[in-house]
Amino acid sequence: MTEAFILNLAQSALTMALLLAGPILVASLVIGSLVSLFQAATQINEATLTFVPKIAAVGVIILFLGSWMAQQMLAFTANLFISLGSLPR
């Protein structure tokens, strides 16, 4: 294993993690901001009010993008195993 291979592997793993977690994190951020704005406008100080919309949004995102996420993870893992098999010992 060379340093370039390890760095390339780490870079592609971080890129894949950002690509897969990005839609869920963005949706959670947007929903949390909207609920906080609603709470500030109505002066409702309920700490648990943000959880239900966030969970619903994450569920919808996983429902629509779950198969794509699984395909991306499987392709990354398959490419990883293929590239590990071709390394010299």
Biopython code that builds the backbone (N, CA, C, O; Angstrom):
import numpy as np
from Bio.PDB.StructureBuilder import StructureBuilder

atoms = [
    (1, "MET", "N", (0.843, -1.182, 0.000)),
    (1, "MET", "CA", (0.000, 0.000, 0.000)),
    (1, "MET", "C", (0.884, 1.239, 0.000)),
    (1, "MET", "O", (1.803, 1.380, 0.807)),
    (2, "THR", "N", (0.581, 2.108, -0.910)),
    (2, "THR", "CA", (1.339, 3.349, -0.979)),
    (2, "THR", "C", (0.587, 4.459, -0.257)),
    (2, "THR", "O", (-0.598, 4.341, 0.052)),
    (3, "GLU", "N", (1.308, 5.528, -0.004)),
    (3, "GLU", "CA", (0.672, 6.670, 0.653)),
    (3, "GLU", "C", (-0.398, 7.293, -0.233)),
    (3, "GLU", "O", (-1.432, 7.747, 0.256)),
    (4, "ALA", "N", (-0.144, 7.312, -1.532)),
    (4, "ALA", "CA", (-1.117, 7.890, -2.469)),
    (4, "ALA", "C", (-2.416, 7.090, -2.464)),
    (4, "ALA", "O", (-3.504, 7.661, -2.532)),
    (5, "PHE", "N", (-2.293, 5.764, -2.383)),
    (5, "PHE", "CA", (-3.493, 4.921, -2.351)),
    (5, "PHE", "C", (-4.304, 5.188, -1.090)),
    (5, "PHE", "O", (-5.528, 5.314, -1.144)),
    (6, "ILE", "N", (-3.616, 5.272, 0.041)),
    (6, "ILE", "CA", (-4.311, 5.495, 1.310)),
    (6, "ILE", "C", (-4.968, 6.869, 1.332)),
    (6, "ILE", "O", (-6.101, 7.008, 1.795)),
    (7, "LEU", "N", (-4.266, 7.885, 0.835)),
    (7, "LEU", "CA", (-4.855, 9.226, 0.786)),
    (7, "LEU", "C", (-6.044, 9.285, -0.159)),
    (7, "LEU", "O", (-7.049, 9.929, 0.141)),
    (8, "ASN", "N", (-5.933, 8.613, -1.300)),
    (8, "ASN", "CA", (-7.046, 8.571, -2.257)),
    (8, "ASN", "C", (-8.235, 7.836, -1.654)),
    (8, "ASN", "O", (-9.381, 8.244, -1.845)),
    (9, "LEU", "N", (-7.970, 6.758, -0.929)),
    (9, "LEU", "CA", (-9.033, 6.005, -0.274)),
    (9, "LEU", "C", (-9.720, 6.840, 0.795)),
    (9, "LEU", "O", (-10.947, 6.843, 0.887)),
    (10, "ALA", "N", (-8.940, 7.548, 1.604)),
    (10, "ALA", "CA", (-9.525, 8.399, 2.647)),
    (10, "ALA", "C", (-10.340, 9.534, 2.042)),
    (10, "ALA", "O", (-11.413, 9.870, 2.543)),
    (11, "GLN", "N", (-9.830, 10.124, 0.967)),
    (11, "GLN", "CA", (-10.556, 11.211, 0.307)),
    (11, "GLN", "C", (-11.870, 10.714, -0.281)),
    (11, "GLN", "O", (-12.897, 11.377, -0.137)),
    (12, "SER", "N", (-11.857, 9.577, -0.932)),
    (12, "SER", "CA", (-13.098, 9.064, -1.520)),
    (12, "SER", "C", (-14.075, 8.602, -0.434)),
    (12, "SER", "O", (-15.287, 8.693, -0.627)),
    (13, "ALA", "N", (-13.575, 8.114, 0.694)),
    (13, "ALA", "CA", (-14.470, 7.723, 1.792)),
    (13, "ALA", "C", (-15.138, 8.950, 2.408)),
    (13, "ALA", "O", (-16.334, 8.924, 2.698)),
    (14, "LEU", "N", (-14.376, 10.019, 2.607)),
    (14, "LEU", "CA", (-14.972, 11.247, 3.142)),
    (14, "LEU", "C", (-15.962, 11.865, 2.161)),
    (14, "LEU", "O", (-17.007, 12.370, 2.570)),
    (15, "THR", "N", (-15.642, 11.828, 0.885)),
    (15, "THR", "CA", (-16.552, 12.346, -0.133)),
    (15, "THR", "C", (-17.853, 11.547, -0.150)),
    (15, "THR", "O", (-18.940, 12.114, -0.259)),
    (16, "MET", "N", (-17.730, 10.237, -0.042)),
    (16, "MET", "CA", (-18.926, 9.384, -0.028)),
    (16, "MET", "C", (-19.763, 9.647, 1.218)),
    (16, "MET", "O", (-20.991, 9.682, 1.143)),
    (17, "ALA", "N", (-19.115, 9.831, 2.351)),
    (17, "ALA", "CA", (-19.853, 10.118, 3.585)),
    (17, "ALA", "C", (-20.605, 11.438, 3.480)),
    (17, "ALA", "O", (-21.758, 11.531, 3.901)),
    (18, "LEU", "N", (-19.964, 12.453, 2.926)),
    (18, "LEU", "CA", (-20.635, 13.745, 2.739)),
    (18, "LEU", "C", (-21.776, 13.646, 1.734)),
    (18, "LEU", "O", (-22.830, 14.255, 1.918)),
    (19, "LEU", "N", (-21.561, 12.882, 0.680)),
    (19, "LEU", "CA", (-22.590, 12.727, -0.350)),
    (19, "LEU", "C", (-23.823, 12.014, 0.208)),
    (19, "LEU", "O", (-24.952, 12.369, -0.133)),
    (20, "LEU", "N", (-23.615, 11.022, 1.053)),
    (20, "LEU", "CA", (-24.741, 10.263, 1.590)),
    (20, "LEU", "C", (-25.422, 10.977, 2.750)),
    (20, "LEU", "O", (-26.643, 10.902, 2.886)),
    (21, "ALA", "N", (-24.661, 11.660, 3.580)),
    (21, "ALA", "CA", (-25.246, 12.328, 4.741)),
    (21, "ALA", "C", (-25.769, 13.718, 4.412)),
    (21, "ALA", "O", (-26.576, 14.266, 5.162)),
    (22, "GLY", "N", (-25.325, 14.292, 3.313)),
    (22, "GLY", "CA", (-25.687, 15.660, 2.958)),
    (22, "GLY", "C", (-27.177, 15.936, 2.881)),
    (22, "GLY", "O", (-27.647, 16.868, 3.534)),
    (23, "PRO", "N", (-27.948, 15.168, 2.110)),
    (23, "PRO", "CA", (-29.384, 15.465, 2.014)),
    (23, "PRO", "C", (-30.119, 15.377, 3.351)),
    (23, "PRO", "O", (-31.012, 16.180, 3.621)),
    (24, "ILE", "N", (-29.750, 14.416, 4.178)),
    (24, "ILE", "CA", (-30.399, 14.275, 5.480)),
    (24, "ILE", "C", (-30.038, 15.449, 6.387)),
    (24, "ILE", "O", (-30.897, 16.002, 7.073)),
    (25, "LEU", "N", (-28.767, 15.820, 6.383)),
    (25, "LEU", "CA", (-28.338, 16.926, 7.233)),
    (25, "LEU", "C", (-28.928, 18.259, 6.798)),
    (25, "LEU", "O", (-29.309, 19.075, 7.637)),
    (26, "VAL", "N", (-29.004, 18.483, 5.487)),
    (26, "VAL", "CA", (-29.576, 19.735, 4.986)),
    (26, "VAL", "C", (-31.065, 19.809, 5.322)),
    (26, "VAL", "O", (-31.555, 20.855, 5.749)),
    (27, "ALA", "N", (-31.777, 18.714, 5.133)),
    (27, "ALA", "CA", (-33.209, 18.709, 5.458)),
    (27, "ALA", "C", (-33.430, 18.947, 6.947)),
    (27, "ALA", "O", (-34.326, 19.698, 7.332)),
    (28, "SER", "N", (-32.623, 18.316, 7.775)),
    (28, "SER", "CA", (-32.741, 18.515, 9.211)),
    (28, "SER", "C", (-32.425, 19.953, 9.606)),
    (28, "SER", "O", (-33.083, 20.516, 10.482)),
    (29, "LEU", "N", (-31.426, 20.546, 8.968)),
    (29, "LEU", "CA", (-31.076, 21.931, 9.245)),
    (29, "LEU", "C", (-32.195, 22.882, 8.843)),
    (29, "LEU", "O", (-32.530, 23.800, 9.591)),
    (30, "VAL", "N", (-32.771, 22.670, 7.673)),
    (30, "VAL", "CA", (-33.840, 23.550, 7.185)),
    (30, "VAL", "C", (-35.075, 23.424, 8.069)),
    (30, "VAL", "O", (-35.664, 24.431, 8.460)),
    (31, "ILE", "N", (-35.467, 22.198, 8.384)),
    (31, "ILE", "CA", (-36.648, 21.990, 9.228)),
    (31, "ILE", "C", (-36.417, 22.578, 10.620)),
    (31, "ILE", "O", (-37.312, 23.210, 11.180)),
    (32, "GLY", "N", (-35.237, 22.377, 11.175)),
    (32, "GLY", "CA", (-34.934, 22.932, 12.485)),
    (32, "GLY", "C", (-34.969, 24.448, 12.490)),
    (32, "GLY", "O", (-35.450, 25.058, 13.445)),
    (33, "SER", "N", (-34.465, 25.059, 11.432)),
    (33, "SER", "CA", (-34.494, 26.519, 11.338)),
    (33, "SER", "C", (-35.914, 27.048, 11.200)),
    (33, "SER", "O", (-36.267, 28.059, 11.809)),
    (34, "LEU", "N", (-36.729, 26.365, 10.399)),
    (34, "LEU", "CA", (-38.108, 26.805, 10.234)),
    (34, "LEU", "C", (-38.907, 26.668, 11.534)),
    (34, "LEU", "O", (-39.699, 27.547, 11.874)),
    (35, "VAL", "N", (-38.701, 25.582, 12.246)),
    (35, "VAL", "CA", (-39.411, 25.392, 13.509)),
    (35, "VAL", "C", (-38.928, 26.415, 14.536)),
    (35, "VAL", "O", (-39.733, 26.939, 15.307)),
    (36, "SER", "N", (-37.634, 26.705, 14.556)),
    (36, "SER", "CA", (-37.116, 27.719, 15.479)),
    (36, "SER", "C", (-37.681, 29.096, 15.154)),
    (36, "SER", "O", (-37.998, 29.872, 16.056)),
    (37, "LEU", "N", (-37.805, 29.394, 13.877)),
    (37, "LEU", "CA", (-38.409, 30.659, 13.468)),
    (37, "LEU", "C", (-39.872, 30.726, 13.909)),
    (37, "LEU", "O", (-40.334, 31.765, 14.381)),
    (38, "PHE", "N", (-40.596, 29.617, 13.754)),
    (38, "PHE", "CA", (-41.984, 29.549, 14.204)),
    (38, "PHE", "C", (-42.081, 29.716, 15.718)),
    (38, "PHE", "O", (-42.967, 30.413, 16.213)),
    (39, "GLN", "N", (-41.173, 29.078, 16.448)),
    (39, "GLN", "CA", (-41.181, 29.201, 17.901)),
    (39, "GLN", "C", (-40.863, 30.622, 18.344)),
    (39, "GLN", "O", (-41.437, 31.116, 19.314)),
    (40, "ALA", "N", (-39.956, 31.277, 17.642)),
    (40, "ALA", "CA", (-39.623, 32.659, 17.996)),
    (40, "ALA", "C", (-40.784, 33.596, 17.693)),
    (40, "ALA", "O", (-41.021, 34.552, 18.430)),
    (41, "ALA", "N", (-41.509, 33.326, 16.607)),
    (41, "ALA", "CA", (-42.626, 34.192, 16.238)),
    (41, "ALA", "C", (-43.818, 34.023, 17.183)),
    (41, "ALA", "O", (-44.521, 34.986, 17.490)),
    (42, "THR", "N", (-44.034, 32.796, 17.635)),
    (42, "THR", "CA", (-45.194, 32.544, 18.489)),
    (42, "THR", "C", (-44.850, 32.482, 19.971)),
    (42, "THR", "O", (-45.746, 32.351, 20.804)),
    (43, "GLN", "N", (-43.594, 32.573, 20.308)),
    (43, "GLN", "CA", (-43.099, 32.513, 21.683)),
    (43, "GLN", "C", (-43.474, 31.210, 22.379)),
    (43, "GLN", "O", (-43.741, 31.190, 23.580)),
    (44, "ILE", "N", (-43.490, 30.139, 21.620)),
    (44, "ILE", "CA", (-43.681, 28.803, 22.185)),
    (44, "ILE", "C", (-42.298, 28.255, 22.508)),
    (44, "ILE", "O", (-41.467, 28.108, 21.612)),
    (45, "ASN", "N", (-42.044, 27.957, 23.757)),
    (45, "ASN", "CA", (-40.734, 27.463, 24.165)),
    (45, "ASN", "C", (-40.803, 25.986, 24.518)),
    (45, "ASN", "O", (-40.583, 25.603, 25.667)),
    (46, "GLU", "N", (-41.101, 25.181, 23.554)),
    (46, "GLU", "CA", (-41.171, 23.738, 23.759)),
    (46, "GLU", "C", (-39.948, 23.109, 23.092)),
    (46, "GLU", "O", (-39.776, 23.213, 21.878)),
    (47, "ALA", "N", (-39.109, 22.463, 23.880)),
    (47, "ALA", "CA", (-37.855, 21.913, 23.359)),
    (47, "ALA", "C", (-38.079, 20.703, 22.453)),
    (47, "ALA", "O", (-37.280, 20.450, 21.551)),
    (48, "THR", "N", (-39.149, 19.962, 22.682)),
    (48, "THR", "CA", (-39.380, 18.750, 21.900)),
    (48, "THR", "C", (-40.160, 18.995, 20.613)),
    (48, "THR", "O", (-40.433, 18.054, 19.868)),
    (49, "LEU", "N", (-40.514, 20.230, 20.348)),
    (49, "LEU", "CA", (-41.322, 20.536, 19.155)),
    (49, "LEU", "C", (-40.558, 20.283, 17.856)),
    (49, "LEU", "O", (-41.179, 20.014, 16.827)),
    (50, "THR", "N", (-39.253, 20.362, 17.878)),
    (50, "THR", "CA", (-38.484, 20.198, 16.637)),
    (50, "THR", "C", (-38.288, 18.743, 16.258)),
    (50, "THR", "O", (-37.989, 18.459, 15.098)),
    (51, "PHE", "N", (-38.442, 17.816, 17.181)),
    (51, "PHE", "CA", (-38.102, 16.433, 16.892)),
    (51, "PHE", "C", (-39.040, 15.773, 15.896)),
    (51, "PHE", "O", (-38.578, 15.083, 14.987)),
    (52, "VAL", "N", (-40.321, 15.963, 16.039)),
    (52, "VAL", "CA", (-41.276, 15.283, 15.159)),
    (52, "VAL", "C", (-41.125, 15.733, 13.702)),
    (52, "VAL", "O", (-41.068, 14.868, 12.827)),
    (53, "PRO", "N", (-41.055, 17.032, 13.388)),
    (53, "PRO", "CA", (-40.851, 17.406, 11.987)),
    (53, "PRO", "C", (-39.514, 16.936, 11.428)),
    (53, "PRO", "O", (-39.423, 16.567, 10.257)),
    (54, "LYS", "N", (-38.475, 16.947, 12.265)),
    (54, "LYS", "CA", (-37.171, 16.475, 11.787)),
    (54, "LYS", "C", (-37.206, 14.982, 11.485)),
    (54, "LYS", "O", (-36.682, 14.539, 10.462)),
    (55, "ILE", "N", (-37.819, 14.210, 12.368)),
    (55, "ILE", "CA", (-37.908, 12.768, 12.139)),
    (55, "ILE", "C", (-38.735, 12.472, 10.893)),
    (55, "ILE", "O", (-38.391, 11.577, 10.121)),
    (56, "ALA", "N", (-39.818, 13.212, 10.691)),
    (56, "ALA", "CA", (-40.647, 13.020, 9.502)),
    (56, "ALA", "C", (-39.861, 13.373, 8.238)),
    (56, "ALA", "O", (-39.938, 12.654, 7.241)),
    (57, "ALA", "N", (-39.107, 14.470, 8.272)),
    (57, "ALA", "CA", (-38.332, 14.878, 7.101)),
    (57, "ALA", "C", (-37.236, 13.864, 6.788)),
    (57, "ALA", "O", (-37.012, 13.533, 5.623)),
    (58, "VAL", "N", (-36.558, 13.374, 7.807)),
    (58, "VAL", "CA", (-35.513, 12.374, 7.588)),
    (58, "VAL", "C", (-36.127, 11.085, 7.049)),
    (58, "VAL", "O", (-35.537, 10.445, 6.178)),
    (59, "GLY", "N", (-37.288, 10.696, 7.544)),
    (59, "GLY", "CA", (-37.963, 9.515, 7.019)),
    (59, "GLY", "C", (-38.342, 9.655, 5.559)),
    (59, "GLY", "O", (-38.188, 8.713, 4.782)),
    (60, "VAL", "N", (-38.840, 10.831, 5.179)),
    (60, "VAL", "CA", (-39.208, 11.072, 3.778)),
    (60, "VAL", "C", (-37.975, 11.046, 2.893)),
    (60, "VAL", "O", (-38.006, 10.487, 1.797)),
    (61, "ILE", "N", (-36.888, 11.650, 3.363)),
    (61, "ILE", "CA", (-35.639, 11.662, 2.578)),
    (61, "ILE", "C", (-35.126, 10.235, 2.391)),
    (61, "ILE", "O", (-34.717, 9.859, 1.292)),
    (62, "ILE", "N", (-35.147, 9.449, 3.451)),
    (62, "ILE", "CA", (-34.677, 8.065, 3.338)),
    (62, "ILE", "C", (-35.611, 7.253, 2.448)),
    (62, "ILE", "O", (-35.158, 6.372, 1.718)),
    (63, "LEU", "N", (-36.901, 7.537, 2.501)),
    (63, "LEU", "CA", (-37.856, 6.840, 1.652)),
    (63, "LEU", "C", (-37.574, 7.096, 0.175)),
    (63, "LEU", "O", (-37.619, 6.176, -0.642)),
    (64, "PHE", "N", (-37.281, 8.353, -0.161)),
    (64, "PHE", "CA", (-37.062, 8.701, -1.561)),
    (64, "PHE", "C", (-35.630, 8.447, -2.031)),
    (64, "PHE", "O", (-35.425, 8.057, -3.181)),
    (65, "LEU", "N", (-34.642, 8.659, -1.172)),
    (65, "LEU", "CA", (-33.250, 8.538, -1.593)),
    (65, "LEU", "C", (-32.548, 7.307, -1.039)),
    (65, "LEU", "O", (-31.357, 7.122, -1.286)),
    (66, "GLY", "N", (-33.254, 6.464, -0.300)),
    (66, "GLY", "CA", (-32.625, 5.305, 0.328)),
    (66, "GLY", "C", (-32.030, 4.327, -0.659)),
    (66, "GLY", "O", (-30.929, 3.822, -0.437)),
    (67, "SER", "N", (-32.731, 4.049, -1.745)),
    (67, "SER", "CA", (-32.201, 3.096, -2.729)),
    (67, "SER", "C", (-30.972, 3.668, -3.428)),
    (67, "SER", "O", (-30.021, 2.937, -3.707)),
    (68, "TRP", "N", (-30.985, 4.966, -3.712)),
    (68, "TRP", "CA", (-29.816, 5.602, -4.326)),
    (68, "TRP", "C", (-28.621, 5.556, -3.374)),
    (68, "TRP", "O", (-27.494, 5.291, -3.793)),
    (69, "MET", "N", (-28.879, 5.818, -2.083)),
    (69, "MET", "CA", (-27.806, 5.771, -1.089)),
    (69, "MET", "C", (-27.218, 4.363, -0.985)),
    (69, "MET", "O", (-26.001, 4.196, -0.899)),
    (70, "ALA", "N", (-28.074, 3.371, -0.993)),
    (70, "ALA", "CA", (-27.602, 1.988, -0.918)),
    (70, "ALA", "C", (-26.791, 1.618, -2.146)),
    (70, "ALA", "O", (-25.775, 0.933, -2.032)),
    (71, "GLN", "N", (-27.225, 2.062, -3.325)),
    (71, "GLN", "CA", (-26.462, 1.795, -4.549)),
    (71, "GLN", "C", (-25.094, 2.452, -4.506)),
    (71, "GLN", "O", (-24.102, 1.854, -4.924)),
    (72, "GLN", "N", (-25.032, 3.675, -4.005)),
    (72, "GLN", "CA", (-23.747, 4.372, -3.895)),
    (72, "GLN", "C", (-22.816, 3.648, -2.918)),
    (72, "GLN", "O", (-21.626, 3.490, -3.189)),
    (73, "MET", "N", (-23.360, 3.215, -1.794)),
    (73, "MET", "CA", (-22.533, 2.487, -0.822)),
    (73, "MET", "C", (-22.049, 1.164, -1.383)),
    (73, "MET", "O", (-20.894, 0.792, -1.176)),
    (74, "LEU", "N", (-22.911, 0.446, -2.091)),
    (74, "LEU", "CA", (-22.511, -0.832, -2.681)),
    (74, "LEU", "C", (-21.457, -0.641, -3.756)),
    (74, "LEU", "O", (-20.511, -1.424, -3.839)),
    (75, "ALA", "N", (-21.607, 0.392, -4.584)),
    (75, "ALA", "CA", (-20.605, 0.655, -5.621)),
    (75, "ALA", "C", (-19.265, 1.037, -5.001)),
    (75, "ALA", "O", (-18.218, 0.590, -5.470)),
    (76, "PHE", "N", (-19.284, 1.848, -3.964)),
    (76, "PHE", "CA", (-18.045, 2.236, -3.292)),
    (76, "PHE", "C", (-17.366, 1.023, -2.669)),
    (76, "PHE", "O", (-16.151, 0.862, -2.784)),
    (77, "THR", "N", (-18.150, 0.164, -2.005)),
    (77, "THR", "CA", (-17.588, -1.017, -1.368)),
    (77, "THR", "C", (-17.038, -1.993, -2.398)),
    (77, "THR", "O", (-15.973, -2.575, -2.190)),
    (78, "ALA", "N", (-17.745, -2.177, -3.501)),
    (78, "ALA", "CA", (-17.266, -3.073, -4.554)),
    (78, "ALA", "C", (-15.961, -2.548, -5.153)),
    (78, "ALA", "O", (-15.024, -3.316, -5.371)),
    (79, "ASN", "N", (-15.899, -1.246, -5.417)),
    (79, "ASN", "CA", (-14.658, -0.667, -5.946)),
    (79, "ASN", "C", (-13.520, -0.778, -4.941)),
    (79, "ASN", "O", (-12.368, -0.981, -5.325)),
    (80, "LEU", "N", (-13.835, -0.648, -3.663)),
    (80, "LEU", "CA", (-12.815, -0.792, -2.623)),
    (80, "LEU", "C", (-12.258, -2.205, -2.601)),
    (80, "LEU", "O", (-11.042, -2.390, -2.550)),
    (81, "PHE", "N", (-13.128, -3.201, -2.640)),
    (81, "PHE", "CA", (-12.653, -4.589, -2.619)),
    (81, "PHE", "C", (-11.872, -4.935, -3.886)),
    (81, "PHE", "O", (-10.894, -5.679, -3.831)),
    (82, "ILE", "N", (-12.303, -4.397, -5.018)),
    (82, "ILE", "CA", (-11.576, -4.643, -6.267)),
    (82, "ILE", "C", (-10.186, -4.019, -6.205)),
    (82, "ILE", "O", (-9.203, -4.640, -6.609)),
    (83, "SER", "N", (-10.107, -2.783, -5.696)),
    (83, "SER", "CA", (-8.809, -2.125, -5.640)),
    (83, "SER", "C", (-7.902, -2.755, -4.581)),
    (83, "SER", "O", (-6.685, -2.780, -4.766)),
    (84, "LEU", "N", (-8.451, -3.257, -3.492)),
    (84, "LEU", "CA", (-7.640, -3.935, -2.484)),
    (84, "LEU", "C", (-7.098, -5.268, -3.002)),
    (84, "LEU", "O", (-5.999, -5.686, -2.636)),
    (85, "GLY", "N", (-7.871, -5.919, -3.847)),
    (85, "GLY", "CA", (-7.427, -7.198, -4.410)),
    (85, "GLY", "C", (-6.291, -7.055, -5.386)),
    (85, "GLY", "O", (-5.530, -8.002, -5.588)),
    (86, "SER", "N", (-6.153, -5.898, -5.998)),
    (86, "SER", "CA", (-5.101, -5.712, -6.994)),
    (86, "SER", "C", (-3.808, -5.167, -6.408)),
    (86, "SER", "O", (-2.834, -4.974, -7.136)),
    (87, "LEU", "N", (-3.782, -4.917, -5.098)),
    (87, "LEU", "CA", (-2.561, -4.410, -4.469)),
    (87, "LEU", "C", (-1.540, -5.531, -4.304)),
    (87, "LEU", "O", (-1.898, -6.675, -4.024)),
    (88, "PRO", "N", (-0.262, -5.187, -4.481)),
    (88, "PRO", "CA", (0.764, -6.219, -4.223)),
    (88, "PRO", "C", (0.939, -6.422, -2.725)),
    (88, "PRO", "O", (0.671, -5.527, -1.923)),
    (89, "ARG", "N", (1.385, -7.593, -2.376)),
    (89, "ARG", "CA", (1.593, -7.898, -0.959)),
    (89, "ARG", "C", (2.925, -7.460, -0.491)),
    (89, "ARG", "O", (3.259, -7.643, 0.680)),
]
sb = StructureBuilder()
sb.init_structure("model")
sb.init_model(0)
sb.init_chain("A")
sb.init_seg("    ")
for serial, (resi, resn, name, xyz) in enumerate(atoms, 1):
    if name == "N":
        sb.init_residue(resn, " ", resi, " ")
    sb.init_atom(name, np.array(xyz, "f"), 0.0, 1.0, " ", f" {name:<3s}", serial, name[0])
structure = sb.get_structure()
